[in-house]
Amino acid sequence: MTTKLSTDLLSDIIQQAIKRGATDAEAIAIETTDFSVEVRLGEVEKLQEAASRGLGVRVLYDGRQASCSTSDISPEGIEELIASAVEMARWTSVDESAVLPAREELAREVADLSLFDSAIAELSPERKIEMARAAEAAARNFDPRIINSEGGSCSTTIGKITLVTSAGFAGEYRGTLCGVVTAPIAKDGEQMQIGYWGDGQRFLAALDSPEKIGQEAARRAIRKLGGRKVATREVPIVFEFGATEDLLGDFFEAVEGGAIFRRSSFLVGQLGEQIASPLLTIVDDGTMRGAVGSKPFDGEGLPTRRTVVVENGVLKSYLLNCYTARKLNLSSTGNASRGLTGAPGVGISNFFIAPGVYSPEEIIASVKDGFYVTEMIGFGFNPVTGDYSRGAAGWWIEDGKLTFPVEEVTVAGNFKDMLKGIEMVGNDLRFRGKLAAPTIKVDRMMISGE
């Protein structure tokens, strides 16, 4: 008989940990079924399906903490898990901030955020293979210059998370995800370029069609053909929405609570300060129905919420779990993230830049001489100082029009100046994952090229 990873089982684990001497304890169960298929030139190259069930426990013992996990959920395996965690906790260092949330902070109910789609759960392997093939085929048939392919893929995840804590929380929720991607190769003369595009959603009906994904991937490959360097100079920069998402991911490194209490962020001590253009508003929202990053409670049992991080350029909040909140004498924003082992970290929910009023075309038309960035390459952000330097590709803008593709250049500046230099925010916000952002225009940045 298969043991069910229920709240009752996890409650029993908590009680056993307390009986063994733990001051407090948490138990988490994660169950997933993952499927992925990869095709290339219409042929299936890789097909895999994996189901996993794991159990983790974190115990606190007079300011000390330790965690263990197991996939052995037999009575003997669970007993060994609890004993190991309690014994390990006795030997760790005391950390007065390592305590569970107060009971009044915990979620009182598990909100239904519409995270599970039966249509994804019922997709047959044959249909998933068809979707991967359709995306690749649409890309290959888009233009004669598409001469090869890195392949197409379709993946699904069906999961369930259960969390119980001795602070008084017990809850669980199910979720689904489906993603389709493809990467065609374009050639013109001797030059070859790879395009990449995909979409991921919790609901099949919200997912772009494989054909649309394939066509967009091909368009992106073709528009990179003929790319060249430009002379080093300082010009306005327009970041296409995908490139803006990269910027937003870097910004998270500077606004998450761990970086703040360790004083390893340029945003330390900036709450309430004007750190960006009044046009910029950044939000983290874990309560959006059907969104990829939504969940009814965070990794510590607190309700997720909508947190305005930056409002009209003013830094309103950091993103915090209970531990980082205590370190900073603040309150958690419900952003605790966790796996089966380790203390909760800080993660994003649905992290996005609020849309503005301008179309991407209007933003491009506003630039007389500048760079339209469509792709960021590599890493080059220092959250301590805000210094920023990354490889980039895109198109050159002359008199408000895209004139020729650009590659092998670097864009550089400082995040403090970049945030304050935002002159326009686009209206093209769309969620394809946890990070989302529209096109933006920054007044000036340095381009290093020829």
N, C-alpha and C positions, 0 to 999 in steps of 0.2 A: 504494500500500500504506500503510495507516494505522500510524503508529508506536505501539508498545505502551508505555505508561508503567509499566515494570516496575522491579523492584529492580536488575536488571542495567543498564538505561539510566541510572538515577539514580547507581549506583556509578561508571559511566563519567564522568558529569558531575562527580562529586566528584574523581575522578582528574585530569580536565582542569583543574579549578580549582586543585588542588595544583600541577600542572605550571606553571601560569601565575603561581605565586608565593604563593597563599593558604596561610596556616598551617594552617587547618582549614576545613571546609565542610560544609554540610548541603543536601540537595535533597529537596523535597517535591512530590508530585503529588496533585492532588485532582480526582476525576472524579465528576460528579453528573448525574442526570437528575431534573428537577423537573417535577411536573404539578400544576396547580391548576384547579379549576372553582368558579365562584361563581354561585349561582342566587338569584333574587329573585322571590317570588310564583310559584314553580314554573317560571320561565323562565330559561334559561341566559343570564347577562349577560356572563360572561368565561370563556374557556377558553384555557389556555396550557400549553405544554410546552416545556422548554428543556433541552438537554444541553450541558454545559460540561466542558472538560478544560484544566487549568492546571498550569503547572510553575513552581516557585519555587526559588531558590537563595540561601542566606546564606553569605557567606564571612567569615572572620576573618583579619586580617593584622596580626600583631604587636600585638594588643590593640585593633585597629580592626575595625569590622564594617560590612557593607553588605548589602543584599538587593535582588533584582530578581525579577520574574516575567514570564511570557509565556504566551500561548495558541498561539504558533507553535512547534510541536515538530518542525519540520523540522531537519535537521542545521545549516543556516545560522542558523535562529532560536536553536537551543541554543547555538551557538558565540558568537553575539552576546550572549546572556544571561550566559554565563560571563564573557566579556570585560568587559562593563559592570559586573558585580558586583565583580570583582577591582579594576578601575580606581577605582570609587567608594570601595572600602574604603581605598585608599591615602590618601584625602583626608579621612577622618573622624577624629574625636578619639579618643585612646586611652582605653579603659575597661578596667582590669585585671580587672573581674568578668565581662567578655564573653568567656567561654571555654566550650568544650563540656564536657559531663559527663565525669567519669572513666569509663574503660571498665568498672570494676567496678560502677558505678551502673546501667548500661544493662540493659534487659530481655533476658534470655537466651533467651526464647521468646515467641512471640505467642500468648497464651492465647485459647482459643475461648470467648467470653463470650455466644455465641448472640445476635448482633446483626443477623443477616440473616434475613428472612422471605420465602420464595418466594411466599407467598400475596399479599403486598403487591406484589412485583415482577410478579406475573401479573395483577393487577387490571386489568380493561379500562377504557377511558375511559367506556364506557356505565355500568359498575357504579359508578364514582366519581361520575358525575352523579346516579345513583339515590340514592347515600348522602347527597349534599348535599341533594337534594330531600326525602328521607325525614326528615332532621333538621328542615328548615324546616317541612314539613307537620305533623310531630308537634307542633311548637310552636304553629303556627297553629290546630290543632284541639283544643288542650288546654283552652281556656276561651274563652267568648264575648268576654271583655275583651281578648283578643289580636286587635287590629284591623289590624295591619300588620306588616311585617318589614323589617329591614335586610338580610336574606338568609341564606343558608347556604352553606357551602363544604366542599370535601374536597380535601386536598392529600397528595401523596406525594413522598418523596425516596428515591432509590436512589443510594448513594454508595460510593466507594472511596478510601481514603487510603493512600499509600505514602510511606515516609520512609526515607532513607539518610543516615548521617553518617560523617564521616571518623574519628570516635571509635570506630567499630566496630559500629554498629547498622544493621540492615536489616530492615524489616518492612512488612506491609500488612494491611489488614482491610477488609471490606465491611460496610455497614449499611443498614437501611431505616427509614423513618419514615412513619406515616400519621396524619393529623389530620382531625377533623371538628368544625366549629363552626357555631353559628347564633345570631342576635340578633333575637328577636321584640320587637314594640312593644305594650305594654298601655295601655289607656285606661279611665279611670273619671271620668265628668264631664268636667271641663276638663283634668284632669291626665293626662299621658302619661309612660310610663317604658319604658326599654329594658332588657331582660335579655340576658345573654350567657353562653353556656356552651360548653365544648368538651372534647375529650380528644385526646391524642396519645400514640402508643405505637409501639414497634418491631415488634410483632407484631399482626396483624389480630385474632387471637383474644382479645387482651388489651384491645382497644379497646371502649369502651362502644358499644352499638348506637346508630345514628343516632336511633332513636325515643326512647331514654332520654336522649340529649343534648338533643333538642328539647324534651322534657317538662320537663327540669330548667331549661333556658333560660326557658321560659314561666313556670314557677313563680317563678323569680327576678325576672322582670319584674313579675308580679302582686303579689308581696309588697312591692314598693317603692311601690305605689299608696297615696296618702293620706299620704305622708311629710310631716313637719313638723319645725320646729326645736324644741329644748328650751332651757331656761334654762342659762346658764353655771354650771358647778359642777364639783366634783371628786368622781368616783365610781369604783367598780370597772368595769373594761372586760373584756369577753369578745370575743376575736378569733376569728371563724369561721376555719376552716382556710385558705381563700383569702387572707384578710387576714393571717393569720400567715405565709403564704408571702411576702407583700410585706415584712413585718418581717424575715424571714430574708434576703431579697435585700439589704435595707439593711445588715444585720449583716455580710454578705460584704464590703461596701465597707470595713469597719473591720478585718477580719481577714486580708485578702489582703496578701501580702508587700510589694507596692509601697507601700501606704499605711503599712506599719510602718517600712520603712527610710527613707522620706521623713519620718517622724515626723508624719504627717498623720492619725493615728487615736487615739482615746481608749484604745485597747488597747495602745499602746506600753509595753513594760516590764512587762506584766501576766501573762506566762507563769507558771503555777503559782499564780496568785492566784484567790481566789473572786470571780468577776465577776458571778455570777448565782445564782438560786435553786438549791438542791440538786436540785430537780425537773427542771432543764434539762440535757439532753445533746444535743449537736449533732455530726453526723457528715458527712463527705464520703467517699463510697465509689464509686470508679470500677470496681469489680470485680463489681458486681451483675449477674447473668446476665439478659440481655434488657432491661435498663433503658435509658432514653433517654440518660442521661449517661455510660453505661459505654463503655470502650474499653480495648484490651489494653495500649496504651502511650500516653504523653503526647506533647506536641509536641516533646520533646527525645529521645525514645526510651527514657525511663525507664518501668518498669512502673507502671501505676496501682495504687492501694492503698486500703485503708480507713484513713482518718485521723480519729481522735476529736479534734474541735476543742475542744469543751467537754464535760467529764464531771462530772456531778452538780454543775454550777455552776462548776467550776474550769477556767480556760483552759489547755488542754493543748498546743495547737499553733496556729500560723498556717498559712495555705495558701500554698505556695511553689513557684516554679520554681527552676531552678539559679541564675539570676542574682540573684533576691532572697534566696535562701538564702545565697549567698556574701556579699552585702552585710550579712547579719545573723549571719554565722558559724554558720549552721545547715545542715541537710540538706534537700534538696528533698523535698516531699511528693508528687511526681508529678503536679503540677497545672499543668504548662506547657500553654498553649493557643496556637494559631497558625493563621494563614492562609497564603496563598502568599507574602506579603511581610512584612517587619518582623521584629524580634526576637520570640521567644516572650513572651507575656504570662502572666498567672495567671488561671485560670478554675476554675469548679466542675465536678465530675463529677456525682454524685447527692448533692445537698446537702440534708440533712433534719434535722428535730428528731425525736428518738426519741419514740415514742408513750408516753403515760402510761396510767393505769388508769381514767380517768373518761370516761363517755359525754358527748357534747355536752349532752344533756338534763340530766345531773347537774350539769354546770358551770353551766348557766343557772339551774337550781333553787337553786344556792347563793347567788345574788345577790338581795338584797332590793330594791335600787334601783340600776340601772346601765345600761350601754350595751353592746349586742351588735352589734359591728362586722362587717358583711358585705362592705363595699367600701371600699377606700382610693382616694383621689382626689388626683392631683397629686404633687408632690415637696416634701419638706421635712425632709431629714435631713442633719445636719452631722456627718460621721464624725470630725472633729477634736475637737469638744466633746461629741458625743453628743446634742446638742439635736435634738428631734424634734417636728415639727408638720405634720400633713397633714389634708386634708379627708377626711370619712368619711360613710358612710351605713349604716343598719342598722335595728335595732329597740330600743325601750326595754324594759327589764326591770323589772317590779314584782312583788314577792313571789314571785320565782322563775319568772315567766311572761312571755313576750313579749306586750306589750300594744298597741303601735302603732309604725308605721314612722317612722324619723327620717332627715332629710336636711339638707344645707346646714349642717353643723357641722364643727368642727375638733377633733381630739384632739391634745393636746400633753403633752410631758414630756421627760425625758432618758433616753437608752437605758440609762445606768448604773442608774438607779432602776427602769426598766421590767424589765430583766433580773432584778434582785434581787427585784422585786415579783411575780414569777410564782408564783401560789398553786395553780394546778391545770393539768394537762396532759392533753389528751384522748387517746382511743384511736382516733381517726378518721383515722389517717395513710393516705394513698393517693397514689401517684405518678402525676401527669398530665404530667410533664415533668422537668426536672433539679432543680427546687426542690419540696420537699414538706414539709408541716408539719400537725400536728393543731390542733384548737381549743385555745386557752390562755386563762387568766384572769389578769389583772394587777390587783394590789390597788387601785391608785388612779391615775387620770390626769385631767388637766383637760380638760373639754369647753367649747369656746367656741361659744355659740349665740346665743340672744336676750339 
